[in-house]
Amino acid sequence: MISKEAAFNDILKNLREKNLAIFAGAGMSVDCGYVNWADLLRPIAQELELDIDKEHDLVALAQYHYNEYLSRDKINQVLVDEFSRDAVTSENHRILARLPIETYWTTNYDKLIEKSLEEAGKIPDVKYTIEQLAITRPKRDAIVYKMHGDVDHSEKAILTKDDYELYPKTMQPFLTALAGDLISKTFLFIGFSFTDPNLDYILSRVRIAYNNNQRRHYCFIRKVKRNETENSVDFEYRERKQNYFIQDLKRYNILTILIDEYEEITDFLRKLERFYKRDYIFISGAAYEYGKWGKEKSEQFIHKLSKSLIHNGFKIVSGFGLGIGSAVISGALEEIYNDLKTHSKDELILRPFPQKVNGQLNKTKVWHNYRQDMISYAGIAIFVFGNKLVDGKLIESDGMRDEFEIAIEKGLLLLPIGATGYISKKFHEEIMSDFNKFYPNVGKHIKDKFIELNDDNKSPEEIIDTVIDFLKGILV
């Protein structure tokens, strides 16, 4: 057993390093309306005149049916009937698809994982036959290993005892690939019961080969609950058995994250996404006029701010805003090229706005959608300046207002630098008018730093130091 906080921190670390893999079990699909194994085989049990609710070895049950009829057409049809139905991906699927997870393993037959990746704009490379292992889909973003097959090829799905017993021979390359990932990646098991003999086979061999040097993995397990009609003796027995099971998982270095309700998994994943995205800072700004600092001093401020953010481990997302875009890029690139060993190509994400919009959608709608997509990369938004010239008149940047509202909607931490003036100053005042709404439960030190961002008597260098101090304080 491990505390949620300790597990979260280690999983987040592996996510940031792109070493996190997901193993999805039937529980992931049940939330989307698909049946579990028992309900899948219910009609099979009925044909055998057995009670599915009394059966625990469901693989054996499938084998009994094959033995009786010497054909698996009924089993194949049941699988197709249940998993060919269109289903909406769960929030858990959608969160995972948005994260930089490149490896998925599943024993499920449905297409929810690959569907969620496609909905997130990613290209999944799906593997459920040995032949597919040797082929790489161009520009793939993630590999999805469906080790028990796919609904579209139900005749080859792993269902019966024969299938499981022959698996080490007929599907050995999958076992080899899984063993490699278990050694090199940290797995998070979701909706998995650990009763699958193939996984048990692999875990055992990895444990024997690496003994005390196995990589750490995590799983969610819901605490047993006492039923209304259950006596205390039976409940304590189930509770004791679960504790022994959790202890046994440690042999494979799989640590358990105990939860009271399955909804806690979604809360955990939401928090994981939120904290991961806080590495990415969206810089929103537009400037035709630069106020008391003037153009040269303001551009130096943006350059140094961008450079300092990269130096302190943050990544920058920018839409190449009017009057500030070049300074953002030059500052980030200067720091990236100063220390190539500690930085990567992900440090700077640029999304220049399309200037010419053709077709039926108007420019305002296209740019709003574009901002939605761009801001979705980040967990923090910094706002600077905020004006533009229209028909010879200086006005507030309506584009920055749109970005501010989108950032609120997406739950980003908002950091308007009021000292730069214009609409950024207005954003700062709006947040200060209801500070506890935007920053609940923060200490006085954090609030004081936020207030300092509105002090236009401070030098640009002092403002940058305040930004870094605020970010370090709020992200502890």
C-alpha positions as CSV (number, residue, x, y, z in Angstrom):
1,M,0.0,0.0,0.0
2,I,1.2,3.5,-0.7
3,S,-0.3,7.0,0.0
4,K,-2.1,8.6,-2.8
5,E,0.2,11.6,-2.6
6,A,3.4,9.6,-2.9
7,A,1.9,7.5,-5.8
8,F,0.7,10.6,-7.5
9,N,4.1,12.3,-7.4
10,D,5.9,9.3,-8.8
11,I,3.3,8.8,-11.5
12,L,3.5,12.5,-12.4
13,K,7.3,12.3,-12.6
14,N,7.1,9.3,-15.0
15,L,4.5,11.1,-17.1
16,R,6.7,14.1,-17.4
17,E,9.6,11.8,-18.5
18,K,7.3,10.0,-20.9
19,N,7.8,6.7,-19.1
20,L,4.2,6.1,-18.1
21,A,2.2,3.2,-19.7
22,I,-1.4,2.3,-19.2
23,F,-2.9,-1.2,-18.7
24,A,-6.6,-1.0,-19.2
25,G,-8.9,-3.8,-18.0
26,A,-12.6,-4.4,-18.4
27,G,-13.4,-1.8,-15.7
28,M,-12.5,0.9,-18.1
29,S,-15.0,-0.2,-20.7
30,V,-17.8,-1.0,-18.2
31,D,-18.1,2.7,-17.4
32,C,-18.9,3.3,-21.1
33,G,-21.8,0.9,-21.1
34,Y,-20.1,-2.3,-22.2
35,V,-20.6,-5.5,-20.3
36,N,-18.1,-7.2,-18.0
37,W,-16.9,-10.7,-18.5
38,A,-19.7,-12.3,-16.5
39,D,-22.4,-10.5,-18.4
40,L,-20.7,-11.2,-21.7
41,L,-20.8,-14.9,-21.0
42,R,-24.3,-15.0,-19.5
43,P,-26.0,-16.3,-22.6
44,I,-23.2,-18.9,-22.9
45,A,-23.9,-20.1,-19.4
46,Q,-27.6,-20.2,-20.1
47,E,-27.0,-22.6,-23.0
48,L,-25.0,-24.8,-20.6
49,E,-27.8,-24.5,-18.0
50,L,-25.3,-23.0,-15.6
51,D,-25.8,-20.0,-13.3
52,I,-23.2,-17.3,-14.3
53,D,-23.5,-15.8,-10.8
54,K,-22.2,-19.0,-9.3
55,E,-19.3,-19.3,-11.7
56,H,-15.9,-17.8,-10.9
57,D,-13.7,-19.4,-13.6
58,L,-15.2,-17.7,-16.7
59,V,-12.4,-18.9,-19.0
60,A,-13.3,-22.5,-18.1
61,L,-16.9,-21.7,-18.7
62,A,-16.1,-20.5,-22.3
63,Q,-14.2,-23.7,-22.8
64,Y,-17.1,-25.9,-21.5
65,H,-19.3,-24.3,-24.2
66,Y,-16.7,-25.0,-26.9
67,N,-16.3,-28.6,-25.7
68,E,-20.1,-29.1,-25.8
69,Y,-20.7,-27.8,-29.3
70,L,-17.2,-28.1,-30.9
71,S,-17.6,-24.6,-32.3
72,R,-17.0,-21.1,-31.0
73,D,-19.4,-19.4,-33.4
74,K,-21.8,-18.6,-30.6
75,I,-19.1,-17.1,-28.4
76,N,-17.8,-15.1,-31.4
77,Q,-21.3,-13.8,-32.1
78,V,-21.8,-12.8,-28.5
79,L,-18.6,-10.8,-28.5
80,V,-19.5,-9.1,-31.8
81,D,-23.0,-8.3,-30.5
82,E,-21.8,-6.7,-27.3
83,F,-18.7,-4.8,-28.4
84,S,-19.8,-3.6,-31.9
85,R,-22.3,-1.2,-30.3
86,D,-21.2,2.4,-30.5
87,A,-20.2,3.8,-27.2
88,V,-19.1,7.2,-25.9
89,T,-15.6,7.3,-24.4
90,S,-15.4,7.9,-20.7
91,E,-13.8,10.9,-19.1
92,N,-11.0,8.6,-18.0
93,H,-10.3,7.6,-21.6
94,R,-10.4,11.2,-22.7
95,I,-8.0,12.5,-20.0
96,L,-5.5,9.7,-20.7
97,A,-5.7,10.4,-24.5
98,R,-4.8,14.0,-23.9
99,L,-1.7,13.2,-21.9
100,P,1.6,12.3,-23.5
101,I,1.2,8.5,-22.9
102,E,2.7,6.6,-25.8
103,T,2.0,3.0,-24.7
104,Y,-1.3,1.3,-23.9
105,W,-1.9,-2.4,-23.1
106,T,-5.4,-3.8,-22.8
107,T,-7.2,-7.2,-22.6
108,N,-10.4,-5.5,-23.9
109,Y,-11.9,-6.2,-27.3
110,D,-13.6,-2.9,-27.8
111,K,-12.1,0.2,-29.6
112,L,-12.5,2.8,-26.9
113,I,-8.8,3.5,-26.4
114,E,-8.0,4.1,-30.0
115,K,-11.3,6.0,-30.4
116,S,-10.3,8.4,-27.5
117,L,-6.9,8.9,-29.0
118,E,-8.4,9.8,-32.4
119,E,-10.8,12.2,-30.7
120,A,-7.8,13.9,-29.1
121,G,-6.3,14.4,-32.6
122,K,-3.7,11.6,-32.2
123,I,-2.8,8.7,-34.4
124,P,-3.0,5.3,-32.7
125,D,-1.0,2.3,-33.9
126,V,-3.2,-0.6,-32.9
127,K,-1.7,-4.1,-32.6
128,Y,-3.8,-7.3,-32.1
129,T,-2.0,-9.7,-34.4
130,I,1.6,-10.8,-34.6
131,E,1.8,-9.5,-38.1
132,Q,0.9,-6.0,-37.0
133,L,3.9,-5.9,-34.5
134,A,6.3,-5.8,-37.5
135,I,4.5,-2.8,-39.1
136,T,4.8,0.8,-37.9
137,R,2.0,3.2,-38.7
138,P,3.4,6.5,-40.0
139,K,3.4,9.5,-37.6
140,R,1.9,7.4,-34.8
141,D,1.4,9.1,-31.4
142,A,0.7,6.0,-29.3
143,I,0.8,2.2,-29.6
144,V,-2.2,0.2,-28.4
145,Y,-1.5,-3.4,-27.7
146,K,-4.8,-5.4,-27.6
147,M,-3.3,-8.7,-26.3
148,H,-6.5,-10.6,-26.4
149,G,-7.7,-9.5,-29.8
150,D,-10.2,-7.1,-31.4
151,V,-14.0,-7.3,-31.9
152,D,-13.5,-7.0,-35.7
153,H,-11.7,-10.3,-35.6
154,S,-13.7,-12.2,-33.0
155,E,-12.7,-15.6,-34.3
156,K,-9.1,-14.9,-33.2
157,A,-10.0,-13.4,-29.8
158,I,-8.5,-15.0,-26.7
159,L,-11.6,-16.4,-24.9
160,T,-11.3,-20.1,-24.1
161,K,-8.9,-22.2,-21.9
162,D,-7.4,-23.5,-25.1
163,D,-6.6,-20.0,-26.2
164,Y,-4.9,-19.1,-22.9
165,E,-2.9,-22.3,-22.8
166,L,-1.7,-21.9,-26.4
167,Y,-1.0,-18.1,-25.9
168,P,2.7,-18.5,-24.9
169,K,3.2,-20.4,-28.2
170,T,0.9,-18.6,-30.6
171,M,1.3,-15.1,-29.3
172,Q,4.8,-15.2,-27.9
173,P,5.9,-11.8,-29.5
174,F,3.2,-10.1,-27.5
175,L,4.5,-11.5,-24.3
176,T,8.0,-10.5,-25.2
177,A,6.8,-6.9,-26.0
178,L,4.9,-6.7,-22.7
179,A,7.8,-8.0,-20.7
180,G,10.0,-5.3,-22.3
181,D,7.6,-2.6,-21.4
182,L,7.2,-3.8,-17.8
183,I,10.9,-3.6,-17.5
184,S,11.4,-0.1,-19.1
185,K,8.1,1.7,-18.2
186,T,6.0,2.4,-15.1
187,F,2.5,1.0,-15.6
188,L,-0.7,2.3,-14.2
189,F,-3.3,-0.5,-14.1
190,I,-6.9,0.8,-14.4
191,G,-10.0,-1.4,-14.3
192,F,-7.9,-4.5,-14.0
193,S,-8.6,-7.5,-11.7
194,F,-5.2,-9.3,-12.1
195,T,-6.9,-12.6,-12.8
196,D,-5.6,-12.9,-16.3
197,P,-3.3,-15.9,-16.6
198,N,-1.2,-14.3,-19.4
199,L,-0.4,-11.2,-17.3
200,D,0.4,-13.5,-14.4
201,Y,2.7,-15.5,-16.6
202,I,4.7,-12.4,-17.6
203,L,4.8,-10.8,-14.2
204,S,6.2,-14.0,-12.7
205,R,9.0,-14.2,-15.3
206,V,9.9,-10.5,-14.9
207,R,10.0,-11.0,-11.1
208,I,12.3,-14.0,-11.4
209,A,14.6,-12.3,-13.9
210,Y,14.9,-9.0,-12.0
211,N,14.3,-10.1,-8.4
212,N,14.7,-7.0,-6.3
213,N,15.3,-4.7,-9.2
214,Q,11.8,-4.7,-10.7
215,R,10.4,-1.4,-11.9
216,R,7.6,0.0,-9.8
217,H,4.0,-0.1,-11.0
218,Y,0.7,1.1,-9.6
219,C,-2.9,-0.1,-9.6
220,F,-6.3,1.2,-8.3
221,I,-8.2,-1.1,-6.0
222,R,-11.5,-0.2,-4.4
223,K,-11.8,-1.1,-0.7
224,V,-14.2,-3.9,0.0
225,K,-17.5,-2.7,1.4
226,R,-19.9,-4.4,3.8
227,N,-23.2,-5.3,2.1
228,E,-26.4,-4.5,3.9
229,T,-27.2,-8.2,4.4
230,E,-23.7,-9.3,5.2
231,N,-22.6,-10.2,8.7
232,S,-19.4,-8.9,10.3
233,V,-17.6,-12.2,10.1
234,D,-18.1,-12.5,6.3
235,F,-17.1,-8.9,5.7
236,E,-13.9,-9.2,7.8
237,Y,-13.0,-12.3,5.9
238,R,-13.3,-10.5,2.5
239,E,-11.4,-7.5,4.0
240,R,-8.6,-9.8,5.2
241,K,-8.4,-11.6,1.9
242,Q,-8.1,-8.2,0.0
243,N,-5.3,-7.2,2.3
244,Y,-3.4,-10.4,1.5
245,F,-4.0,-9.9,-2.2
246,I,-2.6,-6.3,-2.0
247,Q,0.4,-7.6,-0.1
248,D,0.9,-10.3,-2.8
249,L,1.0,-7.7,-5.6
250,K,4.1,-6.3,-4.0
251,R,6.0,-9.4,-5.1
252,Y,5.7,-7.9,-8.6
253,N,6.4,-4.3,-7.3
254,I,2.8,-3.3,-8.0
255,L,1.7,-0.9,-5.3
256,T,-1.9,-0.4,-4.6
257,I,-3.7,3.0,-4.6
258,L,-6.8,2.2,-2.4
259,I,-10.0,4.1,-3.2
260,D,-13.4,4.2,-1.7
261,E,-15.3,4.8,-4.9
262,Y,-14.4,4.4,-8.6
263,E,-15.0,8.1,-9.1
264,E,-11.8,8.7,-7.3
265,I,-9.9,7.3,-10.3
266,T,-11.3,10.1,-12.4
267,D,-10.4,12.7,-9.8
268,F,-6.8,11.3,-9.7
269,L,-6.5,11.5,-13.5
270,R,-7.9,15.0,-13.6
271,K,-5.4,16.1,-11.0
272,L,-2.6,14.4,-13.0
273,E,-3.6,16.3,-16.2
274,R,-3.9,19.6,-14.3
275,F,-0.4,19.3,-12.7
276,Y,1.2,18.0,-15.9
277,K,-0.2,21.0,-17.8
278,R,1.2,23.4,-15.2
279,D,4.6,22.8,-16.7
280,Y,3.2,24.7,-19.8
281,I,2.7,28.4,-19.7
282,F,0.6,30.2,-22.3
283,I,1.7,33.7,-22.9
284,S,-1.1,36.0,-24.1
285,G,-0.2,39.5,-25.2
286,A,-0.8,42.1,-27.9
287,A,0.9,45.5,-28.1
288,Y,0.7,48.3,-30.6
289,E,1.6,50.7,-27.8
290,Y,3.9,49.8,-24.8
291,G,3.1,52.4,-22.1
292,K,5.6,53.9,-19.7
293,W,8.3,51.2,-20.4
294,G,8.4,52.0,-24.1
295,K,8.9,49.6,-27.0
296,E,12.6,48.6,-26.5
297,K,12.3,48.1,-22.7
298,S,9.1,46.2,-23.1
299,E,10.5,43.8,-25.7
300,Q,13.5,43.2,-23.4
301,F,11.1,42.4,-20.6
302,I,9.2,39.9,-22.7
303,H,12.5,38.4,-23.9
304,K,13.9,38.0,-20.3
305,L,10.6,36.7,-19.0
306,S,10.4,34.0,-21.6
307,K,14.1,33.1,-21.0
308,S,13.6,33.0,-17.3
309,L,10.5,30.7,-17.5
310,I,12.5,28.2,-19.6
311,H,15.4,28.4,-17.3
312,N,13.1,27.5,-14.3
313,G,11.8,24.4,-16.0
314,F,8.6,25.7,-17.6
315,K,7.6,25.2,-21.2
316,I,6.0,28.0,-23.3
317,V,2.9,28.1,-25.5
318,S,2.5,31.1,-27.7
319,G,0.3,32.3,-30.5
320,F,2.8,34.8,-31.8
321,G,0.8,37.8,-30.5
322,L,1.1,41.3,-32.0
323,G,4.2,43.1,-30.8
324,I,5.3,40.4,-28.3
325,G,5.6,37.2,-30.3
326,S,9.2,37.7,-31.5
327,A,10.4,38.6,-28.1
328,V,8.8,35.5,-26.6
329,I,10.4,33.2,-29.2
330,S,13.9,34.8,-29.0
331,G,14.0,34.7,-25.2
332,A,12.9,31.0,-25.1
333,L,15.3,30.0,-27.9
334,E,18.3,31.8,-26.3
335,E,17.8,29.7,-23.1
336,I,17.1,26.5,-25.0
337,Y,20.3,26.8,-27.1
338,N,22.3,27.8,-24.0
339,D,21.7,24.5,-22.4
340,L,20.8,21.9,-25.0
341,K,21.5,19.0,-22.6
342,T,18.6,19.9,-20.2
343,H,16.0,21.0,-22.7
344,S,14.0,19.4,-25.5
345,K,12.0,20.3,-28.5
346,D,8.9,20.5,-26.3
347,E,10.1,23.6,-24.5
348,L,8.4,26.0,-27.0
349,I,5.1,25.3,-28.7
350,L,4.2,27.9,-31.3
351,R,0.7,28.3,-32.8
352,P,0.8,31.3,-35.1
353,F,-2.7,32.5,-36.0
354,P,-4.0,31.8,-39.6
355,Q,-4.3,35.3,-41.2
356,K,-6.4,34.3,-44.2
357,V,-9.6,32.4,-43.5
358,N,-11.6,31.0,-46.4
359,G,-14.8,29.0,-46.4
360,Q,-18.1,29.4,-44.5
361,L,-16.7,30.1,-41.0
362,N,-15.9,33.7,-40.2
363,K,-12.5,34.8,-38.9
364,T,-13.7,35.4,-35.3
365,K,-15.1,31.8,-35.1
366,V,-11.9,30.2,-36.5
367,W,-9.7,32.2,-34.2
368,H,-11.8,31.3,-31.2
369,N,-11.5,27.6,-32.0
370,Y,-7.8,28.1,-32.6
371,R,-7.4,29.7,-29.2
372,Q,-9.3,26.9,-27.6
373,D,-6.9,24.3,-29.0
374,M,-3.8,26.3,-28.2
375,I,-4.7,27.1,-24.6
376,S,-5.6,23.4,-24.0
377,Y,-1.9,22.7,-24.0
378,A,-1.2,24.8,-20.9
379,G,-2.0,24.9,-17.2
380,I,-1.0,28.5,-16.6
381,A,-1.7,31.7,-18.5
382,I,0.4,34.9,-18.3
383,F,-1.2,38.1,-19.7
384,V,0.9,41.1,-20.8
385,F,-0.1,44.5,-22.3
386,G,-3.2,44.1,-24.4
387,N,-4.0,46.8,-27.0
388,K,-4.3,47.1,-30.8
389,L,-4.9,49.9,-33.3
390,V,-8.3,49.8,-35.2
391,D,-9.2,52.6,-37.6
392,G,-6.5,54.8,-36.1
393,K,-7.8,54.4,-32.6
394,L,-6.1,52.4,-29.8
395,I,-8.4,49.9,-28.2
396,E,-8.2,47.0,-25.8
397,S,-7.4,43.6,-27.3
398,D,-10.6,41.6,-27.7
399,G,-8.5,38.6,-28.7
400,M,-6.9,38.7,-25.3
401,R,-10.3,39.0,-23.6
402,D,-11.3,35.8,-25.5
403,E,-8.1,34.1,-24.3
404,F,-8.7,35.2,-20.7
405,E,-12.3,33.7,-20.8
406,I,-11.1,30.5,-22.4
407,A,-8.4,30.1,-19.8
408,I,-10.9,30.6,-17.0
409,E,-13.2,28.0,-18.6
410,K,-10.3,25.5,-18.9
411,G,-9.3,26.0,-15.3
412,L,-5.8,27.5,-15.9
413,L,-4.0,29.5,-13.2
414,L,-4.2,33.1,-14.4
415,L,-1.3,35.5,-14.0
416,P,-2.1,38.9,-15.5
417,I,0.9,41.3,-15.2
418,G,-1.0,44.5,-14.4
419,A,2.2,46.5,-14.4
420,T,2.3,46.2,-18.2
421,G,-1.0,48.1,-18.4
422,Y,-3.9,48.0,-20.8
423,I,-6.3,45.0,-20.7
424,S,-3.8,43.0,-18.6
425,K,-4.2,45.6,-15.8
426,K,-8.0,45.1,-16.1
427,F,-7.6,41.3,-15.8
428,H,-5.5,41.8,-12.7
429,E,-8.2,44.0,-11.1
430,E,-10.9,41.5,-12.0
431,I,-9.1,38.7,-10.3
432,M,-8.3,40.8,-7.2
433,S,-12.0,41.7,-6.9
434,D,-12.7,38.0,-6.2
435,F,-9.2,36.6,-5.4
436,N,-10.4,33.6,-3.3
437,K,-12.4,32.3,-6.2
438,F,-9.4,32.2,-8.5
439,Y,-6.8,31.2,-5.8
440,P,-8.6,29.5,-2.9
441,N,-6.7,28.5,0.2
442,V,-3.4,30.3,-0.7
443,G,-1.2,32.0,1.9
444,K,-0.7,35.7,2.3
445,H,2.8,35.5,0.7
446,I,1.2,34.3,-2.5
447,K,-1.4,37.0,-2.5
448,D,1.2,39.6,-1.8
449,K,3.2,38.4,-4.8
450,F,0.2,38.6,-7.0
451,I,-0.6,42.1,-5.9
452,E,3.0,43.2,-6.7
453,L,2.4,42.2,-10.4
454,N,0.2,45.3,-10.6
455,D,2.9,47.7,-9.4
456,D,4.1,49.7,-12.4
457,N,6.8,51.4,-10.2
458,K,8.7,48.1,-10.2
459,S,11.4,47.5,-12.8
460,P,10.8,44.8,-15.5
461,E,13.5,42.7,-13.8
462,E,11.7,43.0,-10.4
463,I,8.4,42.0,-12.1
464,I,10.1,38.9,-13.6
465,D,11.5,37.9,-10.2
466,T,8.0,38.3,-8.7
467,V,6.5,36.1,-11.5
468,I,9.0,33.3,-10.8
469,D,8.5,33.6,-7.0
470,F,4.7,33.4,-7.4
471,L,4.9,30.4,-9.7
472,K,7.3,28.6,-7.3
473,G,5.1,29.3,-4.4
474,I,1.8,28.4,-5.9
475,L,3.1,25.1,-7.4
476,V,4.7,23.7,-4.3
